[in-house]
Structure formats: structure tokens, C-alpha cells
């Protein structure tokens, strides 16, 4: 993370931007605060679909996150825009379908920014963050567990890259 280059920008993407990606944004904001990275890392979330634009996160996601001290209440759903591929350094998809959609939307030279968030996990679970929208409250807890693990390790990797002089980009 080279301070002369400005902050590292991370975008989390799911389908509707009302449960998984806002939760990832909240988990990342908590990691940023815990690690003292305010101003050095910026995060946002978006969806590949357009039907929830302007809506707050699912109330079950908000409650599950609040139980862990994470505030999602100010977030509002938005759709991924072409400019996001230029603005963000990392674009993290919640599942394979989101990943494929993002790769197909990406301008030339921007596909290397797209990854799946669980690529950074060490839990040995599937590569997809499961969509809890149609399930019960346990699914939202599972999403938090997966994202806390993956994003903790992602931020460790950013620090390791920075310490070794490789940079975060």
C-alpha cells in the first residue's frame, strides 16, 4: 500500500447488493478500523443486478452484522458500473456467477482485478459465499464467518505485500 498512490480501493459484488456484498463491505470496514488503515483502504459494494437499487441491506444481514458490532444501516444497494473497473484496485465476487458476470463486463485489461473473495479463505470450503437471501438467519451467520476469515487473510496479504515491497496492486 503505497501512500503516494492513494488508497487501495476494494469493491465487493454479489447479485442484488442487499446481503453478501454489503456484509463484506461491513466486515472490511471493521478490519480497516481494527488495523488502523483508515484513509489507506476504501471499500464499497455493488450488485450485478438492478432490482434493489436504493434499498437498504436485508434486515437479517443487518441484524447478524450488528450482533458482531458491524453497522450496515447506512448502505444502499447500487449496481456495478463500467467506471468501477477503473476506480477499484480489487473487485471481489461473492460467487462464480458474479465472477463470470464481472469478467464479461470488464473492459480490456481490467479482468485481472476480478477475483472471488473466498480465494483468500483458509477454511477449505467451497469457492462461493452462499446466498442466504432465501434461507434462514443461520445463513447470514455463515456468510459472516466466511467473510471474516477471507477478509482477515486478504488484509494480512496486503500487509505482507507492503512489507516485502511488492505493493498491494
N, C-alpha and C positions, 0 to 999 in steps of 0.2 A: 504494500500500500504506500505508494509514493505520494507524499503530501503535496508535491509540486504539480501533480497531475489532477488534483481534485479528488473528491470522494469516489470510492468504489460504489457502483450502483447495481443493485440486485432487484430483479423483477420475478415474482412468484406467480405462476399461471396455472389455473385449473379451468374447468369448463364454465361455470357460472359466476365465479368470483364471489361466492357467498359462504363458503365453508373452508375448504382446504387452503386456498391461496391466501385469504385474509388471516387464517390461523398461522400460516407460515410467516407472513409479514409480522404478526404479533410476536411470534417466537423469536424471529430475527431481531426485532426491536428490543426485546428483553436481553438477548445476547449482546447486542451493541451497547446497551446501558451497562450490563454487568462487566463488560470488558473495557469500558471507557472509550469506546470508539465513536462517540457522537461527533458528527461533523466529518468523520473519515469514511463512514459507510452509510449509504442511504438505501432504503428499501421501499418497495411498492408492490401492489398485487393487481392482477387483472384476470379477465376470463376470455376464453376464445369465443364464447357465445355472447349474445347481446340482450337476452331477455331479462336480465336482472339489473341493468344499468341504473345506478342511483339508489339501489336498495342496500340496506344495512346487511351485515352478515347474518346468517341463520342464528336464531336465538339460542339454539342448542350449542353452537360453536362459541357464541359469546359467553354463555354460562360456563361451559367447560374450561375455556381460557381464563375466565375471571377466577375460577377456583384455583388457578395456578399463578394468579397475580398478573395476568396479561389482559390488557384492555383493548378490545376490538371495536368498541362502541362508536368511534369516530370514523371508521372506514365506510366507504360506499363503493359498491361494485362499479367497475368500468370494464370496457372491452380493450383488448390488446390493439394497439395502433402501430402502423408502419414505423412511425418515429421511435417507438420503443426499442427497435433493433439498433438504432443509432445512439440512443440515450443511455442504455443499460450495458454494463460490462458482463453480467451474468443473467441469463434468463432461465429460470428453473421450472420445469414442468412437473406437475404432480403425478402424471401417469403417461403411459405410452401413447394414448390417443392425443393428449395435449402436446406431447413431444412431436409427434408426426405433424399435427396442425401447425405448430410453430415453425418447424423446419420448412414446411411448404409455403408459409407466409414470409419467411425471412428473405431479405434482399441478398444479392450475391455478396459473399464474404462474411455474412453475419451468422451463418449456421453454427460456427464454432462456439458461439456464445450460448447456445441452447444445450441444456443437459436435463437429466431427470434428478430431482432433489435427492432421491434415495441412493443415488450413485455414491453419496458421501456417507451413508449409513454403515455401521459395522454390526448390525443386528442379524444379518443373514436372512432377511425377509425378502419378499417379492420386490420387484423394482417399482411397483406402483403404490402410491399412497391411496388406500381405498377411499372411495367416495361415500361418506357417511350420510349423505342427504336423505336417502330413503330408508335409512336404518334407525336404530335406537341411539340413545345417548352414549352407550358404550363405544360406538364407532367414532365419536368425536374425541373421546379419551385416547383411543388407539391412534388417531391422527396426531394428537399432541405428542404422544410417546415417540412416534416415528420421527416427527419433525424436530423435536428437541434433540434426539440423538443425531440425526443427519446434520442439522444446522450447527450444533456444537462442534462436530468434527469438521464441517466446512470452515467455520471460523478459526479452528485450530490450524487448518491447512493455509488459510490466508496469512496467519501469523508466521507459520513455518516458511512460507514462500517469501514473506517480507524479511524475515531474519536471515535467510540464505541469500538475499539479494536478487532473487528471481522475480520479485514483484507479484502482484495479485492479478495481473491482466494477462 
